[in-house]
């Protein structure tokens, strides 16, 4: 397995049937970004682009995705950010950390919803 440190941008309408390592495919028409897992395990990673999912920033040369990519359901359990086409590696997150993060996200959304009713 070879970890990716950088991704090459490929803008396309449709994602290819077979993704290539080291390439980040962006379909603006279908609001989707996809790539092979950057750890080299071979799994495909799909990130829907929307205010509720991932947000994409394009500066004319490079792409950043927010939030991080956490492949919790894959055997590799890899965790990384894509910032200006670079892969910024994080430590894998264990189940307890994921539960706390999920709870915080739900609580933030609930607080926002409650505030809108005032």
N, C-alpha and C positions, 0 to 999 in steps of 0.2 A: 504494500500500500504506500502510495506517495501522497503526502499532504500538499494541497494547493496553497500557494501564498498569494496568488494573483489570478484574477479572472478576466478573460477577454470578452468584451461585449459583442453580442450578436442581436441586432434588432430584426425581428421577423414577425409576420402576421400569425403564422401557425408554428407551433413547436414541432421540431422534428420527431419522428418515431423513436430515434435513438439519439440520446444526448451524448455529447463529447466531453470528456474530462477537461476542466480548465476553461470552459465557456459558460457564460451567463446569458441565457436566452431571454429576451424581453419582447413580449407581445403587448403593445400598447392597445391594440384593438380589443384584446380579450383581458386586459388588465391582469397579466400574469407574468411572473418571472420564474424561470426554472433552470436548474443546473444539476450536475452530478454532485453528490455529497463531497465536500472538499477534503474529507479525510482519506478518500481513495477507496472506500468500501464498495462503490459501484451503485448505490441506491440513488434514485432520482428524487430531487427535492423540488417541490412546487410551492411557490409563495404567491398567493393571490394579493393583488394590489388594491387596497381600499382603506378608508379611514379606520375600519374595524380590524383589519388584518395588518399587512405590511405597507409601509409608505416608502415610496421610491423618490430619490432625489437625483436629478441628472444635471450636471453643471456644464454640459456641452462636450465633455470628454470622458467623464467617469460617472459611475452609478454608486449610490449608497442605499442600503435597505435598512429600515428600522421597523421593528425591533430586531434583536439578534435571531439567528437561525439555531434552533434547538432541536436536534434530531433525537428526541427522547424515545421514540418508538422503534428506532433502528438499533441493531446490536452494537453499533459503534458509539452511540450516545454522544455524538460530537456536538459541539457548541461553539459558534463563532459569529462574528459580525462581518458584514460586507461593507466596507468603507472605501470609497473612491477606487473601486475595482480590487482593492486589497482584502485579503482574508485575515481578520484579526482573531486569533484563537483565544478561547476561554477554557477554563477548567470544565469538565463535564459536571452537570448538576444532578444531584441525587434526588430520589423520590421525595424526601422531606422538604428539600429546598423548593422543588416544583410545586408542592402543595401550598407552601407559604406564599409563593409568588402568585399562584392562581387565586388564592384567597384575597391578597392585596388588590389584584386587578378587579375582582368582582366587587369588593368594598368600594373602590374608587368609582366604578360605574354606578353603584347604588347611591353613593353620596351625590353624584352629579344629577341623577334622576330625581332624588328627593329635593335637591336645591331648586330644580326647575319647577317644582310644585309650590314653592313659597311665593 
